[in-house]
Amino acid sequence: MRRWRWILIVVIALAPLACGRGAPPDREEVWRGFLTWLETAPLDTDPVRAYLAQLRRDGASPAEVERQSAVITDFMSERPEAVELFFDRVYAEPVSADSLGGFSTEPSAFLAEAVHDVSPGTALDVGMGQGRNAVFLAQQGWDVTGFDISSEALRAARANAEHAGVTLRTVKASYETFVFGDGQWDLIVLAFAESRHFAVLAITDESPEQVRHFLIQNAQPMGSF
Ligand SMILES: C[S@@+](CC[C@H](N)C(=O)[O-])C[C@H]1O[C@@H](n2cnc3c(N)ncnc32)[C@H](O)[C@@H]1O
């Protein structure tokens, strides 16, 4: 009878392992866990850091937190769906200087100065967000296309353009999938467009000089950037 009791105890103790419940999540599960959390978590300017803090609070070991951090960092650059989800949530409400991270609704002063005295042509706004720069350029007579991975950003950009009485071409695409074309743009705007996600940077080794070269190639001869 005693022997049976011990066997029963051992079986109960090992059951979670046998069912896989005790095993740490694999890489796909780690990523899905992060995405699921991101859908409803309070917005934070650094969602990965906030998620790792949550894991610690939930009792994950330092080694497990470090492992998940590495997985999420890897996937963040390969899979833009987390960025899309994050910015869809950010732009679901009108954003302003008071919003998370502080979003200017004014056009970039640097851009305004750069295009001052430049004859309008075709302009591309990369990661256009709510279109503050795209709308400004359209108001100056530029033929503007903007793209963004976030549908909510594009919706806000179109609403802002309508409000300003101008038209924009908006495209839902990521840095990695947008077809920049060849010599198609007189002006390419990158304002707070996170360069580490650029496919072009992946092939140019992230050297600012090479990025500059890429942009010159993709803008019209004598174009501005
Ligand atoms: C900080 S906001 C800047 C928006 C705008 N350029 C401005 O200056 O107001 C960054 C924008 O880049 C977009 N973005 C981030 N990663 C992207 C990606 N991989 N492909 C396309 N857009 C992306 C976001 O959705 C967001 O709208």
The ligand as a Tripos MOL2 file, in Angstrom:
@<TRIPOS>MOLECULE
LIG
   27    29     1     0     0
SMALL
NO_CHARGES

@<TRIPOS>ATOM
      1 C1          7.3340   57.8700  -34.7320 C.3       1 LIG1
      2 S1          6.1510   57.6440  -36.0380 S.3       1 LIG1
      3 C2          6.6400   58.9770  -37.1490 C.3       1 LIG1
      4 C3          5.5230   59.3470  -38.1160 C.3       1 LIG1
      5 C4          5.8480   60.4770  -39.0900 C.3       1 LIG1
      6 N1          6.9600   60.1650  -39.9540 N.3       1 LIG1
      7 C5          6.1020   61.7610  -38.3300 C.2       1 LIG1
      8 O1          7.2500   62.2210  -38.3160 O.co2     1 LIG1
      9 O2          5.1630   62.2920  -37.7460 O.co2     1 LIG1
     10 C6          6.8380   56.2050  -36.8850 C.3       1 LIG1
     11 C7          5.9290   55.6990  -37.9890 C.3       1 LIG1
     12 O3          6.6200   54.6890  -38.7020 O.3       1 LIG1
     13 C8          5.7200   53.6330  -38.9610 C.3       1 LIG1
     14 N2          6.4980   52.4000  -39.0850 N.ar      1 LIG1
     15 C9          7.2260   51.7790  -38.1230 C.ar      1 LIG1
     16 N3          7.8010   50.6670  -38.6020 N.ar      1 LIG1
     17 C10         7.3940   50.5850  -39.8890 C.ar      1 LIG1
     18 C11         7.6610   49.6470  -40.9300 C.ar      1 LIG1
     19 N4          8.4370   48.5700  -40.7310 N.pl3     1 LIG1
     20 N5          7.1200   49.8730  -42.1470 N.ar      1 LIG1
     21 C12         6.3290   50.9770  -42.3730 C.ar      1 LIG1
     22 N6          6.0380   51.8820  -41.4240 N.ar      1 LIG1
     23 C13         6.5690   51.6920  -40.2060 C.ar      1 LIG1
     24 C14         4.7920   53.6160  -37.7820 C.3       1 LIG1
     25 O4          3.5620   52.9550  -38.0590 O.3       1 LIG1
     26 C15         4.6420   55.0950  -37.4740 C.3       1 LIG1
     27 O5          3.5450   55.6410  -38.1480 O.3       1 LIG1
@<TRIPOS>BOND
     1     1     2 1
     2     2     3 1
     3     2    10 1
     4     3     4 1
     5     4     5 1
     6     5     6 1
     7     5     7 1
     8     7     8 2
     9     7     9 1
    10    10    11 1
    11    11    12 1
    12    11    26 1
    13    12    13 1
    14    13    14 1
    15    13    24 1
    16    14    15 ar
    17    14    23 ar
    18    15    16 ar
    19    16    17 ar
    20    17    18 ar
    21    17    23 ar
    22    18    19 1
    23    18    20 ar
    24    20    21 ar
    25    21    22 ar
    26    22    23 ar
    27    24    25 1
    28    24    26 1
    29    26    27 1
@<TRIPOS>SUBSTRUCTURE
     1 LIG1         1 GROUP 0 **** ****
